[in-house]
C-alpha cells in the first residue's frame, strides 16, 4: 500500500465548463460554499498536501491557500494536461511524494476513502489505480505514479488527449464504489446538475 505521506492531491479545475455555459464552474456556490471548497474539505485529510490545477488568474483561488498550477501544455488539452502539471509540480517541489491522486473540482460528494482504496489497489501491483461507480470508470479520479510524468509529456506531444487512451499502456486497477446513498463521483456539469446537488445536500442535512 502507498503511504498517505507519499501522496499529493491534485484538484482538476482547468476545464472550459462548456455545458455550464462557461465561466469558473469550480467557484459556483453549492449551499453557500464554492463547489471546489467542498472538494478540498473531503480531499485534504486524505493526502499529504493539495495542489489546484486551474487556468487564468490564480488570485481568484487565493482564499484556499493552495498552490495553483496551470495546464501544461496550455492549449486546453484536456484533463491529461492538468494531470501532467500536477505530476511535474510534485517532482519539482515535493520530491518526497511518489504519487499524485487526481480528483475533479466538480465532484462535491467525493468519497472520504478515495485515496486509501486507490492506494491499496496500486500497492497490489497496478501502475495506475482508477475509481469507478455504477459500472462507469471515472478516468480523472485516479492515483498516478510521479514517475509517469515523462511518458505523459511525450504522449501529449504526440496528440494523445483521452485519459483512457494514455492509461491503456499500463497495468490499471479499477476500484468500484457503491452508489448508495449517492454516487460519490456525481459531477456537476450542467445547471440542472447543480440544482440536483443542492437538493441532495438539503435532503441529507449536509451530511453527505
C-alpha positions in Angstrom: 0.0 0.0 0.0 1.2 3.5 -0.9 1.6 5.6 2.3 -0.5 8.7 2.6 2.7 10.7 3.3 3.8 9.9 -0.2 0.7 11.2 -2.0 0.0 14.7 -3.2 -3.7 15.5 -4.0 -4.5 17.3 -7.3 -7.8 19.0 -7.8 -8.6 19.4 -11.5 -10.4 22.7 -12.3 -8.9 23.6 -15.6 -11.8 22.8 -17.9 -13.8 25.2 -20.1 -17.2 24.4 -18.4 -19.0 24.4 -21.8 -22.0 22.5 -20.5 -22.3 25.0 -17.7 -22.2 27.9 -20.1 -18.6 28.8 -19.5 -17.0 30.6 -16.6 -15.4 29.2 -13.4 -17.5 26.2 -12.6 -15.4 25.3 -9.5 -16.3 28.5 -7.8 -20.1 28.1 -8.3 -21.8 28.2 -4.9 -23.3 24.9 -3.6 -25.4 25.6 -0.5 -23.3 28.7 0.3 -19.8 27.3 -0.4 -17.8 27.3 -3.6 -18.0 23.8 -5.0 -14.3 23.4 -5.0 -14.2 24.2 -1.3 -16.4 21.1 -0.7 -13.9 19.0 -2.6 -11.0 20.5 -0.6 -12.7 19.6 2.7 -13.2 16.0 1.7 -9.8 15.5 -0.1 -7.3 17.3 2.1 -7.4 14.9 5.1 -6.6 12.0 2.7 -3.3 13.4 1.3 0.0 14.9 2.5 -0.9 18.1 0.6 -3.1 19.6 -2.1 -2.5 21.4 -5.4 -5.2 23.1 -7.5 -5.0 22.9 -11.3 -6.7 26.0 -12.8 -6.1 28.3 -15.7 -6.4 32.1 -15.8 -5.6 34.4 -12.8 -4.6 32.2 -9.8 -5.5 35.1 -7.4 -9.2 34.1 -7.6 -8.3 31.0 -5.6 -6.2 32.7 -3.0 -8.7 32.0 -0.2 -7.9 28.3 -0.4 -4.2 28.9 0.3 -3.2 26.2 -2.1 -0.5 26.2 -4.9 -2.2 26.7 -8.2 -0.7 25.2 -11.4 -2.0 25.8 -14.9 -2.4 23.3 -17.7 0.8 22.3 -19.4 0.6 22.3 -22.4 -1.7 25.4 -22.0 -4.0 24.9 -25.1 -6.9 23.3 -23.0 -5.6 19.9 -24.0 -8.0 18.2 -21.6 -7.5 16.7 -18.1 -4.3 14.9 -19.1 -2.6 18.4 -19.3 -3.8 19.1 -15.7 -2.5 15.7 -14.5 0.9 16.4 -16.2 1.1 19.8 -14.5 0.4 18.1 -11.1 3.0 15.4 -11.7 5.7 17.8 -12.7 4.8 20.2 -9.8 5.2 17.2 -7.5 8.5 16.1 -9.0 9.9 19.6 -8.7 8.5 21.0 -5.4 7.6 17.9 -3.4 10.1 15.2 -4.4 9.4 13.2 -1.3 6.0 12.4 -2.7 5.9 9.5 -5.1 2.2 9.6 -6.2 -0.4 12.1 -7.2 -4.1 11.5 -6.6 -6.3 13.4 -9.0 -9.9 14.4 -8.5 -12.2 16.8 -10.4 -13.3 20.0 -8.8 -16.9 19.3 -9.7 -17.3 16.1 -7.5 -18.6 17.6 -4.3 -19.5 14.2 -2.9 -16.1 12.6 -3.4 -15.6 9.6 -1.1 -13.6 10.1 2.1 -11.8 6.8 1.5 -10.9 7.7 -2.1 -7.1 7.8 -1.6 -6.9 4.9 0.8 -8.7 2.5 -1.6 -6.8 3.6 -4.7 -3.5 3.3 -2.8 -4.4 -0.2 -1.7 -5.1 -1.2 -5.3 -2.0 0.4 -6.5 0.1 -1.4 -3.9 -1.3 -4.7 -5.2 0.6 -4.3 -8.4 -1.2 -1.8 -10.5 0.7 1.0 -12.2 -2.3 3.3 -12.1 -5.5 3.0 -10.0 -8.8 4.5 -11.2 -12.1 4.9 -9.5 -15.5 3.6 -10.8 -19.1 3.6 -9.7 -22.3 2.2 -11.1 -20.2 0.3 -13.7 -18.7 3.6 -15.1 -15.0 4.3 -14.9 -14.0 7.8 -13.8 -10.7 8.2 -15.5 -9.7 11.5 -13.9 -10.3 10.2 -10.4 -7.1 8.3 -10.2 -3.8 7.6 -8.5 -0.7 8.2 -10.6 3.0 7.5 -10.0 5.0 10.7 -10.4 7.5 8.6 -12.5 5.0 8.7 -15.4 5.4 12.4 -16.0 7.9 11.9 -18.8 5.7 9.3 -20.6 2.7 11.6 -20.2 4.5 14.6 -21.7 5.6 12.6 -24.7 2.0 11.3 -25.2 0.6 14.8 -25.1 3.2 15.9 -27.6 2.0 13.1 -29.9 -1.6 14.3 -29.7 -3.0 11.9 -27.0 -5.9 13.7 -25.3 -8.1 11.0 -23.7 -7.1 9.7 -20.3 -8.2 6.2 -21.2 -6.0 6.2 -24.3 -3.0 7.1 -22.2 -3.5 4.6 -19.4 -4.2 1.8 -21.8 -0.5 1.1 -21.9 -0.1 0.4 -18.2 -1.4 -2.0 -15.6 -4.6 -0.4 -14.3 -6.7 -1.3 -11.3 -10.3 -0.2 -11.3 -11.8 0.3 -7.9 -15.6 0.3 -7.6 -17.6 2.4 -5.1 -21.3 1.8 -4.3 -24.0 4.2 -5.4 -25.8 4.2 -2.1 -26.7 6.7 -0.7 -25.4 8.7 -3.7 -22.9 8.2 -6.5 -19.8 9.6 -4.8 -18.5 10.6 -8.2 -21.6 12.6 -9.2 -20.2 15.5 -11.1 -21.8 18.9 -11.7 -21.6 19.6 -15.4 -24.8 21.5 -16.1 -27.1 24.0 -14.2 -29.5 21.0 -13.7 -26.8 19.0 -12.1 -26.1 21.9 -9.7 -29.7 22.1 -8.7 -29.7 18.3 -8.1 -26.6 18.6 -5.9 -28.3 21.4 -3.9 -31.4 19.1 -3.4 -29.3 16.1 -2.4 -27.4 18.2 0.2 -30.7 19.7 1.5 -32.3 16.3 1.9 -29.2 14.9 3.7 -29.0 17.9 6.1 -25.5 18.4 4.7 -24.4 15.0 5.9 -23.3 13.5 2.6 
